[in-house]
């Protein structure tokens, strides 16, 4: 699906997204269709760990091969470039140059930093 990234086991946490070739800063990594779930839904843990904040009432899960597998890092190598609220699409791009074989990470949010810091 995406020729520059793949999902495999991560030393950071569970599965992660890795570069299959050298990637340039600003390059498109993935465009992901999103499925909305109400924030009050009790999801099984294996799904709850894959959700992203979307709006006040909804979280979302990426329906692509890679979208929900980016692990967190306070110095990320990728970022969300766009959230299309009408078509329910999230676009990820490289924030830095990324070497082949390296895990690609995103910054979740400040609340997550507080959570993992405890």
CNS distance restraints for C-alpha pairs under 8 A (distance, minus, plus):
assign (resid   1 and name CA) (resid  65 and name CA) 7.79 0.50 0.50
assign (resid   2 and name CA) (resid   6 and name CA) 7.50 0.50 0.50
assign (resid   2 and name CA) (resid  29 and name CA) 7.28 0.50 0.50
assign (resid   2 and name CA) (resid  30 and name CA) 6.86 0.50 0.50
assign (resid   3 and name CA) (resid  20 and name CA) 7.19 0.50 0.50
assign (resid   4 and name CA) (resid  19 and name CA) 5.71 0.50 0.50
assign (resid   4 and name CA) (resid  20 and name CA) 5.09 0.50 0.50
assign (resid   4 and name CA) (resid  21 and name CA) 5.75 0.50 0.50
assign (resid   4 and name CA) (resid  22 and name CA) 7.83 0.50 0.50
assign (resid   4 and name CA) (resid  23 and name CA) 7.13 0.50 0.50
assign (resid   4 and name CA) (resid  29 and name CA) 6.85 0.50 0.50
assign (resid   5 and name CA) (resid  17 and name CA) 6.38 0.50 0.50
assign (resid   5 and name CA) (resid  18 and name CA) 5.38 0.50 0.50
assign (resid   5 and name CA) (resid  19 and name CA) 4.59 0.50 0.50
assign (resid   5 and name CA) (resid  20 and name CA) 5.20 0.50 0.50
assign (resid   5 and name CA) (resid  21 and name CA) 7.71 0.50 0.50
assign (resid   5 and name CA) (resid  29 and name CA) 6.99 0.50 0.50
assign (resid   5 and name CA) (resid  66 and name CA) 7.82 0.50 0.50
assign (resid   6 and name CA) (resid  17 and name CA) 5.58 0.50 0.50
assign (resid   6 and name CA) (resid  18 and name CA) 5.36 0.50 0.50
assign (resid   6 and name CA) (resid  19 and name CA) 6.63 0.50 0.50
assign (resid   6 and name CA) (resid  20 and name CA) 6.59 0.50 0.50
assign (resid   6 and name CA) (resid  66 and name CA) 6.96 0.50 0.50
assign (resid   7 and name CA) (resid  15 and name CA) 6.52 0.50 0.50
assign (resid   7 and name CA) (resid  16 and name CA) 5.52 0.50 0.50
assign (resid   7 and name CA) (resid  17 and name CA) 4.64 0.50 0.50
assign (resid   7 and name CA) (resid  18 and name CA) 6.24 0.50 0.50
assign (resid   7 and name CA) (resid  65 and name CA) 7.48 0.50 0.50
assign (resid   7 and name CA) (resid  66 and name CA) 6.19 0.50 0.50
assign (resid   7 and name CA) (resid  69 and name CA) 7.10 0.50 0.50
assign (resid   8 and name CA) (resid  15 and name CA) 5.37 0.50 0.50
assign (resid   8 and name CA) (resid  16 and name CA) 5.73 0.50 0.50
assign (resid   8 and name CA) (resid  17 and name CA) 6.62 0.50 0.50
assign (resid   8 and name CA) (resid  18 and name CA) 7.24 0.50 0.50
assign (resid   9 and name CA) (resid  13 and name CA) 7.94 0.50 0.50
assign (resid   9 and name CA) (resid  14 and name CA) 5.89 0.50 0.50
assign (resid   9 and name CA) (resid  15 and name CA) 4.32 0.50 0.50
assign (resid   9 and name CA) (resid  16 and name CA) 6.07 0.50 0.50
assign (resid  10 and name CA) (resid  14 and name CA) 5.55 0.50 0.50
assign (resid  10 and name CA) (resid  15 and name CA) 4.89 0.50 0.50
assign (resid  10 and name CA) (resid  16 and name CA) 5.03 0.50 0.50
assign (resid  10 and name CA) (resid  17 and name CA) 7.98 0.50 0.50
assign (resid  10 and name CA) (resid 103 and name CA) 7.62 0.50 0.50
assign (resid  12 and name CA) (resid  16 and name CA) 7.82 0.50 0.50
assign (resid  12 and name CA) (resid  71 and name CA) 7.27 0.50 0.50
assign (resid  13 and name CA) (resid  71 and name CA) 7.04 0.50 0.50
assign (resid  15 and name CA) (resid  69 and name CA) 6.18 0.50 0.50
assign (resid  16 and name CA) (resid  69 and name CA) 5.04 0.50 0.50
assign (resid  16 and name CA) (resid  70 and name CA) 5.45 0.50 0.50
assign (resid  16 and name CA) (resid  71 and name CA) 5.87 0.50 0.50
assign (resid  16 and name CA) (resid 103 and name CA) 6.71 0.50 0.50
assign (resid  16 and name CA) (resid 104 and name CA) 7.48 0.50 0.50
assign (resid  17 and name CA) (resid  66 and name CA) 6.46 0.50 0.50
assign (resid  17 and name CA) (resid  69 and name CA) 5.97 0.50 0.50
assign (resid  17 and name CA) (resid  70 and name CA) 5.45 0.50 0.50
assign (resid  17 and name CA) (resid  71 and name CA) 7.54 0.50 0.50
assign (resid  17 and name CA) (resid 103 and name CA) 5.71 0.50 0.50
assign (resid  17 and name CA) (resid 104 and name CA) 5.49 0.50 0.50
assign (resid  17 and name CA) (resid 105 and name CA) 7.43 0.50 0.50
assign (resid  18 and name CA) (resid 100 and name CA) 7.80 0.50 0.50
assign (resid  18 and name CA) (resid 101 and name CA) 5.91 0.50 0.50
assign (resid  18 and name CA) (resid 102 and name CA) 5.54 0.50 0.50
assign (resid  18 and name CA) (resid 103 and name CA) 4.27 0.50 0.50
assign (resid  18 and name CA) (resid 104 and name CA) 5.48 0.50 0.50
assign (resid  19 and name CA) (resid  23 and name CA) 7.17 0.50 0.50
assign (resid  19 and name CA) (resid  98 and name CA) 7.09 0.50 0.50
assign (resid  19 and name CA) (resid  99 and name CA) 6.81 0.50 0.50
assign (resid  19 and name CA) (resid 100 and name CA) 4.95 0.50 0.50
assign (resid  19 and name CA) (resid 101 and name CA) 5.10 0.50 0.50
assign (resid  19 and name CA) (resid 102 and name CA) 5.65 0.50 0.50
assign (resid  19 and name CA) (resid 103 and name CA) 6.47 0.50 0.50
assign (resid  19 and name CA) (resid 104 and name CA) 6.80 0.50 0.50
assign (resid  20 and name CA) (resid 100 and name CA) 5.32 0.50 0.50
assign (resid  20 and name CA) (resid 101 and name CA) 5.89 0.50 0.50
assign (resid  21 and name CA) (resid  99 and name CA) 6.80 0.50 0.50
assign (resid  21 and name CA) (resid 100 and name CA) 4.20 0.50 0.50
assign (resid  21 and name CA) (resid 101 and name CA) 7.07 0.50 0.50
assign (resid  22 and name CA) (resid  97 and name CA) 7.57 0.50 0.50
assign (resid  22 and name CA) (resid  98 and name CA) 5.82 0.50 0.50
assign (resid  22 and name CA) (resid  99 and name CA) 4.61 0.50 0.50
assign (resid  22 and name CA) (resid 100 and name CA) 4.55 0.50 0.50
assign (resid  23 and name CA) (resid  27 and name CA) 6.71 0.50 0.50
assign (resid  23 and name CA) (resid  94 and name CA) 7.31 0.50 0.50
assign (resid  23 and name CA) (resid  97 and name CA) 5.72 0.50 0.50
assign (resid  23 and name CA) (resid  98 and name CA) 5.02 0.50 0.50
assign (resid  23 and name CA) (resid  99 and name CA) 6.42 0.50 0.50
assign (resid  23 and name CA) (resid 100 and name CA) 7.32 0.50 0.50
assign (resid  24 and name CA) (resid  94 and name CA) 6.85 0.50 0.50
assign (resid  24 and name CA) (resid  96 and name CA) 6.89 0.50 0.50
assign (resid  24 and name CA) (resid  97 and name CA) 4.55 0.50 0.50
assign (resid  24 and name CA) (resid  98 and name CA) 6.48 0.50 0.50
assign (resid  25 and name CA) (resid  93 and name CA) 7.77 0.50 0.50
assign (resid  25 and name CA) (resid  94 and name CA) 5.00 0.50 0.50
assign (resid  25 and name CA) (resid  95 and name CA) 5.39 0.50 0.50
assign (resid  25 and name CA) (resid  96 and name CA) 4.40 0.50 0.50
assign (resid  25 and name CA) (resid  97 and name CA) 4.52 0.50 0.50
assign (resid  25 and name CA) (resid  98 and name CA) 7.43 0.50 0.50
assign (resid  26 and name CA) (resid  93 and name CA) 5.63 0.50 0.50
assign (resid  26 and name CA) (resid  94 and name CA) 4.96 0.50 0.50
assign (resid  26 and name CA) (resid  95 and name CA) 5.98 0.50 0.50
assign (resid  26 and name CA) (resid  96 and name CA) 7.24 0.50 0.50
assign (resid  27 and name CA) (resid  93 and name CA) 5.45 0.50 0.50
assign (resid  27 and name CA) (resid  94 and name CA) 5.39 0.50 0.50
assign (resid  28 and name CA) (resid  91 and name CA) 7.63 0.50 0.50
assign (resid  28 and name CA) (resid  92 and name CA) 6.29 0.50 0.50
assign (resid  28 and name CA) (resid  93 and name CA) 4.47 0.50 0.50
assign (resid  28 and name CA) (resid  94 and name CA) 6.60 0.50 0.50
assign (resid  29 and name CA) (resid  91 and name CA) 7.76 0.50 0.50
assign (resid  29 and name CA) (resid  92 and name CA) 5.48 0.50 0.50
assign (resid  29 and name CA) (resid  93 and name CA) 5.03 0.50 0.50
assign (resid  29 and name CA) (resid  94 and name CA) 6.56 0.50 0.50
assign (resid  30 and name CA) (resid  66 and name CA) 7.30 0.50 0.50
assign (resid  30 and name CA) (resid  67 and name CA) 6.94 0.50 0.50
assign (resid  30 and name CA) (resid  91 and name CA) 5.87 0.50 0.50
assign (resid  30 and name CA) (resid  92 and name CA) 5.27 0.50 0.50
assign (resid  30 and name CA) (resid  93 and name CA) 7.09 0.50 0.50
assign (resid  31 and name CA) (resid  64 and name CA) 7.98 0.50 0.50
assign (resid  31 and name CA) (resid  67 and name CA) 7.85 0.50 0.50
assign (resid  31 and name CA) (resid  89 and name CA) 6.73 0.50 0.50
assign (resid  31 and name CA) (resid  90 and name CA) 5.82 0.50 0.50
assign (resid  31 and name CA) (resid  91 and name CA) 4.42 0.50 0.50
assign (resid  31 and name CA) (resid  92 and name CA) 6.38 0.50 0.50
assign (resid  32 and name CA) (resid  62 and name CA) 5.77 0.50 0.50
assign (resid  32 and name CA) (resid  63 and name CA) 6.31 0.50 0.50
assign (resid  32 and name CA) (resid  64 and name CA) 5.40 0.50 0.50
assign (resid  32 and name CA) (resid  67 and name CA) 6.05 0.50 0.50
assign (resid  32 and name CA) (resid  89 and name CA) 5.41 0.50 0.50
assign (resid  32 and name CA) (resid  90 and name CA) 5.17 0.50 0.50
assign (resid  32 and name CA) (resid  91 and name CA) 6.25 0.50 0.50
assign (resid  33 and name CA) (resid  62 and name CA) 5.83 0.50 0.50
assign (resid  33 and name CA) (resid  63 and name CA) 5.38 0.50 0.50
assign (resid  33 and name CA) (resid  64 and name CA) 6.55 0.50 0.50
assign (resid  33 and name CA) (resid  88 and name CA) 5.94 0.50 0.50
assign (resid  33 and name CA) (resid  89 and name CA) 4.62 0.50 0.50
assign (resid  33 and name CA) (resid  90 and name CA) 6.61 0.50 0.50
assign (resid  34 and name CA) (resid  60 and name CA) 5.82 0.50 0.50
assign (resid  34 and name CA) (resid  61 and name CA) 5.49 0.50 0.50
assign (resid  34 and name CA) (resid  62 and name CA) 4.57 0.50 0.50
assign (resid  34 and name CA) (resid  63 and name CA) 5.64 0.50 0.50
assign (resid  34 and name CA) (resid  88 and name CA) 5.24 0.50 0.50
assign (resid  34 and name CA) (resid  89 and name CA) 5.66 0.50 0.50
assign (resid  34 and name CA) (resid  90 and name CA) 7.01 0.50 0.50
assign (resid  35 and name CA) (resid  60 and name CA) 5.31 0.50 0.50
assign (resid  35 and name CA) (resid  61 and name CA) 5.30 0.50 0.50
assign (resid  35 and name CA) (resid  62 and name CA) 6.45 0.50 0.50
assign (resid  35 and name CA) (resid  63 and name CA) 6.74 0.50 0.50
assign (resid  35 and name CA) (resid  88 and name CA) 7.35 0.50 0.50
assign (resid  36 and name CA) (resid  54 and name CA) 7.94 0.50 0.50
assign (resid  36 and name CA) (resid  58 and name CA) 6.05 0.50 0.50
assign (resid  36 and name CA) (resid  59 and name CA) 5.81 0.50 0.50
assign (resid  36 and name CA) (resid  60 and name CA) 4.40 0.50 0.50
assign (resid  36 and name CA) (resid  61 and name CA) 6.63 0.50 0.50
assign (resid  37 and name CA) (resid  41 and name CA) 6.88 0.50 0.50
assign (resid  37 and name CA) (resid  58 and name CA) 5.52 0.50 0.50
assign (resid  37 and name CA) (resid  59 and name CA) 5.39 0.50 0.50
assign (resid  37 and name CA) (resid  60 and name CA) 5.76 0.50 0.50
assign (resid  37 and name CA) (resid  61 and name CA) 7.69 0.50 0.50
assign (resid  38 and name CA) (resid  57 and name CA) 6.02 0.50 0.50
assign (resid  38 and name CA) (resid  58 and name CA) 4.59 0.50 0.50
assign (resid  38 and name CA) (resid  59 and name CA) 6.24 0.50 0.50
assign (resid  39 and name CA) (resid  57 and name CA) 5.78 0.50 0.50
assign (resid  39 and name CA) (resid  58 and name CA) 5.04 0.50 0.50
assign (resid  39 and name CA) (resid  59 and name CA) 5.70 0.50 0.50
assign (resid  43 and name CA) (resid  47 and name CA) 6.06 0.50 0.50
assign (resid  43 and name CA) (resid  48 and name CA) 5.42 0.50 0.50
assign (resid  44 and name CA) (resid  48 and name CA) 6.04 0.50 0.50
assign (resid  45 and name CA) (resid  49 and name CA) 6.10 0.50 0.50
assign (resid  46 and name CA) (resid  50 and name CA) 7.19 0.50 0.50
assign (resid  47 and name CA) (resid  51 and name CA) 6.94 0.50 0.50
assign (resid  50 and name CA) (resid  61 and name CA) 6.13 0.50 0.50
assign (resid  50 and name CA) (resid  62 and name CA) 7.81 0.50 0.50
assign (resid  50 and name CA) (resid  68 and name CA) 5.08 0.50 0.50
assign (resid  50 and name CA) (resid  69 and name CA) 7.05 0.50 0.50
assign (resid  51 and name CA) (resid  59 and name CA) 6.19 0.50 0.50
assign (resid  51 and name CA) (resid  60 and name CA) 5.35 0.50 0.50
assign (resid  51 and name CA) (resid  61 and name CA) 4.71 0.50 0.50
assign (resid  51 and name CA) (resid  62 and name CA) 7.59 0.50 0.50
assign (resid  51 and name CA) (resid  68 and name CA) 6.98 0.50 0.50
assign (resid  52 and name CA) (resid  59 and name CA) 5.47 0.50 0.50
assign (resid  52 and name CA) (resid  60 and name CA) 5.20 0.50 0.50
assign (resid  52 and name CA) (resid  61 and name CA) 6.26 0.50 0.50
assign (resid  53 and name CA) (resid  58 and name CA) 6.96 0.50 0.50
assign (resid  53 and name CA) (resid  59 and name CA) 4.52 0.50 0.50
assign (resid  53 and name CA) (resid  60 and name CA) 6.39 0.50 0.50
assign (resid  54 and name CA) (resid  58 and name CA) 5.62 0.50 0.50
assign (resid  54 and name CA) (resid  59 and name CA) 4.71 0.50 0.50
assign (resid  54 and name CA) (resid  60 and name CA) 5.86 0.50 0.50
assign (resid  55 and name CA) (resid  59 and name CA) 6.53 0.50 0.50
assign (resid  61 and name CA) (resid  68 and name CA) 6.63 0.50 0.50
assign (resid  62 and name CA) (resid  66 and name CA) 7.94 0.50 0.50
assign (resid  62 and name CA) (resid  67 and name CA) 5.19 0.50 0.50
assign (resid  62 and name CA) (resid  68 and name CA) 5.45 0.50 0.50
assign (resid  62 and name CA) (resid  90 and name CA) 7.93 0.50 0.50
assign (resid  63 and name CA) (resid  67 and name CA) 7.20 0.50 0.50
assign (resid  63 and name CA) (resid  68 and name CA) 7.98 0.50 0.50
assign (resid  64 and name CA) (resid  68 and name CA) 7.73 0.50 0.50
assign (resid  66 and name CA) (resid  70 and name CA) 7.17 0.50 0.50
assign (resid  70 and name CA) (resid 104 and name CA) 6.60 0.50 0.50
assign (resid  70 and name CA) (resid 105 and name CA) 5.35 0.50 0.50
assign (resid  70 and name CA) (resid 106 and name CA) 6.20 0.50 0.50
assign (resid  71 and name CA) (resid 104 and name CA) 7.47 0.50 0.50
assign (resid  71 and name CA) (resid 105 and name CA) 5.06 0.50 0.50
assign (resid  71 and name CA) (resid 106 and name CA) 6.26 0.50 0.50
assign (resid  72 and name CA) (resid  76 and name CA) 7.27 0.50 0.50
assign (resid  72 and name CA) (resid 105 and name CA) 5.52 0.50 0.50
assign (resid  72 and name CA) (resid 106 and name CA) 5.16 0.50 0.50
assign (resid  72 and name CA) (resid 107 and name CA) 5.24 0.50 0.50
assign (resid  72 and name CA) (resid 108 and name CA) 5.79 0.50 0.50
assign (resid  73 and name CA) (resid 105 and name CA) 5.77 0.50 0.50
assign (resid  73 and name CA) (resid 106 and name CA) 5.88 0.50 0.50
assign (resid  73 and name CA) (resid 107 and name CA) 5.38 0.50 0.50
assign (resid  73 and name CA) (resid 108 and name CA) 7.70 0.50 0.50
assign (resid  74 and name CA) (resid 106 and name CA) 7.81 0.50 0.50
assign (resid  74 and name CA) (resid 107 and name CA) 5.64 0.50 0.50
assign (resid  74 and name CA) (resid 113 and name CA) 7.63 0.50 0.50
assign (resid  75 and name CA) (resid 106 and name CA) 7.82 0.50 0.50
assign (resid  75 and name CA) (resid 107 and name CA) 7.07 0.50 0.50
assign (resid  76 and name CA) (resid  95 and name CA) 7.29 0.50 0.50
assign (resid  76 and name CA) (resid 104 and name CA) 7.41 0.50 0.50
assign (resid  76 and name CA) (resid 105 and name CA) 4.97 0.50 0.50
assign (resid  76 and name CA) (resid 106 and name CA) 4.62 0.50 0.50
assign (resid  76 and name CA) (resid 107 and name CA) 5.58 0.50 0.50
assign (resid  77 and name CA) (resid  94 and name CA) 6.01 0.50 0.50
assign (resid  77 and name CA) (resid  95 and name CA) 5.04 0.50 0.50
assign (resid  77 and name CA) (resid  96 and name CA) 5.25 0.50 0.50
assign (resid  77 and name CA) (resid  97 and name CA) 7.54 0.50 0.50
assign (resid  77 and name CA) (resid  98 and name CA) 6.98 0.50 0.50
assign (resid  77 and name CA) (resid 104 and name CA) 5.69 0.50 0.50
assign (resid  77 and name CA) (resid 105 and name CA) 5.42 0.50 0.50
assign (resid  77 and name CA) (resid 106 and name CA) 6.33 0.50 0.50
assign (resid  78 and name CA) (resid  92 and name CA) 6.74 0.50 0.50
assign (resid  78 and name CA) (resid  93 and name CA) 5.57 0.50 0.50
assign (resid  78 and name CA) (resid  94 and name CA) 4.25 0.50 0.50
assign (resid  78 and name CA) (resid  95 and name CA) 4.43 0.50 0.50
assign (resid  78 and name CA) (resid  96 and name CA) 6.86 0.50 0.50
assign (resid  78 and name CA) (resid 104 and name CA) 6.39 0.50 0.50
assign (resid  78 and name CA) (resid 105 and name CA) 5.79 0.50 0.50
assign (resid  78 and name CA) (resid 106 and name CA) 5.15 0.50 0.50
assign (resid  79 and name CA) (resid  92 and name CA) 5.58 0.50 0.50
assign (resid  79 and name CA) (resid  93 and name CA) 5.66 0.50 0.50
assign (resid  79 and name CA) (resid  94 and name CA) 6.45 0.50 0.50
assign (resid  79 and name CA) (resid  95 and name CA) 5.90 0.50 0.50
assign (resid  79 and name CA) (resid 106 and name CA) 5.50 0.50 0.50
assign (resid  79 and name CA) (resid 107 and name CA) 7.17 0.50 0.50
assign (resid  80 and name CA) (resid  90 and name CA) 6.99 0.50 0.50
assign (resid  80 and name CA) (resid  91 and name CA) 5.71 0.50 0.50
assign (resid  80 and name CA) (resid  92 and name CA) 4.50 0.50 0.50
assign (resid  80 and name CA) (resid  93 and name CA) 6.42 0.50 0.50
assign (resid  80 and name CA) (resid 106 and name CA) 7.95 0.50 0.50
assign (resid  81 and name CA) (resid  90 and name CA) 7.73 0.50 0.50
assign (resid  81 and name CA) (resid  91 and name CA) 5.53 0.50 0.50
assign (resid  81 and name CA) (resid  92 and name CA) 5.58 0.50 0.50
assign (resid  81 and name CA) (resid  93 and name CA) 6.16 0.50 0.50
assign (resid  82 and name CA) (resid  89 and name CA) 7.96 0.50 0.50
assign (resid  82 and name CA) (resid  90 and name CA) 5.76 0.50 0.50
assign (resid  82 and name CA) (resid  91 and name CA) 5.19 0.50 0.50
assign (resid  82 and name CA) (resid  92 and name CA) 7.40 0.50 0.50
assign (resid  83 and name CA) (resid  88 and name CA) 7.32 0.50 0.50
assign (resid  83 and name CA) (resid  89 and name CA) 5.90 0.50 0.50
assign (resid  83 and name CA) (resid  90 and name CA) 4.57 0.50 0.50
assign (resid  83 and name CA) (resid  91 and name CA) 6.57 0.50 0.50
assign (resid  84 and name CA) (resid  88 and name CA) 5.40 0.50 0.50
assign (resid  84 and name CA) (resid  89 and name CA) 5.00 0.50 0.50
assign (resid  84 and name CA) (resid  90 and name CA) 6.25 0.50 0.50
assign (resid  85 and name CA) (resid  89 and name CA) 7.02 0.50 0.50
assign (resid  94 and name CA) (resid  98 and name CA) 7.44 0.50 0.50
assign (resid  98 and name CA) (resid 102 and name CA) 6.79 0.50 0.50
assign (resid  98 and name CA) (resid 104 and name CA) 7.57 0.50 0.50
assign (resid 108 and name CA) (resid 112 and name CA) 6.35 0.50 0.50
assign (resid 108 and name CA) (resid 113 and name CA) 7.98 0.50 0.50
assign (resid 109 and name CA) (resid 113 and name CA) 6.62 0.50 0.50
assign (resid 110 and name CA) (resid 114 and name CA) 6.41 0.50 0.50
assign (resid 111 and name CA) (resid 115 and name CA) 6.21 0.50 0.50
assign (resid 112 and name CA) (resid 116 and name CA) 6.14 0.50 0.50
assign (resid 113 and name CA) (resid 117 and name CA) 5.94 0.50 0.50
assign (resid 114 and name CA) (resid 118 and name CA) 6.59 0.50 0.50
